[in-house]
Amino acid sequence: MKQHTAYQGNINLKRRGIIEEYTEEQVKELLKCKKDPIYFIENYIHIINLDEGLVKFKLYPFQKRLIKMLHNDKRIIGKAPRQVGKTVTVSAYFCHYIIFNDNKTAAILGNKDKTAREILYKIKIMFENLPSWLKPGVEEWNKGSVEFENGSRIVTAATSSSSIRGMALNIILLDEFAFISSGVFEDFIQSVYPTVSSSKKSKIIMISTPWGLNHFYKFWTEAVKGRNGYSFFEINWNDLPGRNKKWKDEMIAEIGEERFRQEFNAEFIGSSSTLISTNVLKNMVYSDPIATQLDNKFIIYQKPTKDRQYVLFCDVAEGVGGDSSTIQVTDVTELPYQQVAVFEDNLVKTNIFASVINTIGTSYNNALVVVENNSIGETVLNCLNFDQEYDNLFFNNKKFGLRMTKGSKRIGCGHLKTFIETDKLIIHDLGTIKQFTEFEKKKNGTFSAEKNKHDDLVTPFILFSAFMANDGFVEYWLEKEKVMSDIYSKAMKEIEDNLLPIGFFPENMETEDKSYYYEG
């Protein structure tokens, strides 16, 4: 390109207003390229190869499939390992889109602003190395944005609620979507996503390597189930030529099997030291709630059913915006036990929380309520007993509630692991499942949430398991699982014969230990 036609002295860019004289062959090529992005990419796009430098982009079969989906579909979610060429493939499609569509705005949002700009840099390299007759003139060429004389532009930013607020976007890439923090994701979904997703023509592309069972996991699972209208695309580690069993074995030897499974097998797993095994965690399937109440703080998966027996296990927090006060409503009528409803609020005060427990417990057949009776918990218990006059509080050793010690927590964690890993306790709530993926073993041998994470939804189930484990009747149930129905019938008859109040009891309780009994 001649110097006087170049944009700001860059001979690989032409300034606006330069008139091209096209040959008949070039016109035919332009039409071919516009119609077929794969043809355009393989014949005109160049990428930087670490060993060979600037080379033509020859697409692998899986990259061609991805390009077709990007071109034909409006909502796309892709799950991919690291270092398989997913980003460069999407970059090449963006280059095609912005050249052959007038007056369009494309946005690239990364988990960090730097990540988004690196993708734009790839697109710039591709654009600069196109023949002059294929590319429009340049209006703006900055680190974070570019604009062309056909009225189309690309902008970049970190994913946030304010990053693209107010923009009319035609195509948006959410790169490494799984690594966006939960707080930023929630702000983005509430303030920006509805505007973009409401368009019938705008394209939304989410591509990421998995990182636990977070928002990306939810979008992916709903796409696979056909619930959210997203086309889903999965890239496997061995889709890349040269990645065979020998390569896999060498990689595992270098980085370990757990890391390989997450980064290259693209599995939705958490830490290798989680209480619940990663094999179980990745197969836990969440359910859609049937209703929500209290500004979405109370999520319902099963409504109360007559003659079924429920227990509320409650964890109390200070209500100042840190940890949450939580309730796990569990159906204990029969195995497997079922999580049927969840309450979570990090701002609720103790007296209000007592009212919430009273209302939920009453609606679930006057359920047994078990509250950890630490200092804050005792305040809630007093409100429930004296102010709310709730008549089905767990009573043990002349005190309401259940005291958790290091020993009882250890026992509770052990039995909780057994319950979930042997399908004796079914978890339906995505938020609870997510916290289980972040609930890991510490150096001192105890379990708690990862740094800067929460375990408020897990704690009630530790309370549940410690409660159930008393005197070893859980182990007895597991050993006698085949005759469970007979045991349950006998236990219920024994309760009726002794005229005990209706509440929670083990299904085969054969003990004289009155610590299980409770008083209203």
Buried (B, 14 or more C-beta within 10 A) or exposed (E): BEEEBBBEEBEBBBBBEBEEEEEEEBEEBBEEBBEBBBBBBBEBBBBEEEEEEEEEBEBBEBBBBBBBBBBEBBBBBBBBBEEBBBBBBBBBBBBBBBBBBEEBBBBBBBBBBEBBBBBBEBBBBBBBBBEBBBBBBBBEBEEEBBBBBBEBBBBBBBBBBEBBEEBEBBBBBBBBBBBBBEEBBEBBEEBBBEBBBEEEEBBBBBBBBBBBBBBBBBBBBBBBEEEBEBBBBBBBBBBBEEBEEEBBEEBBEEEEEBBBBBBBBBBBBBBBEBBBBBEBBBEBEBEEBEEEEBEEBBBBBBEBEEEBBBBBBBBBBBBEEEBBBBBBBBBBBEBEBBBBBBBBBBBBBBBBBBBBBBBBBBBBBBBBBBBBBBEBBBBBBBBBBEEBEBBBBBBBEEEBBBEBEEEBBBBBBBBBBBBBBEEBBBBBBBBBBBBBBBBBBEEEEEBBBBEEBBBBBBBBBBBBBBBBBBBEBBEBBBEEEEEBEEBBEBBBEBBEEEEEBEBBBBBBBEBEEEEBBBEE
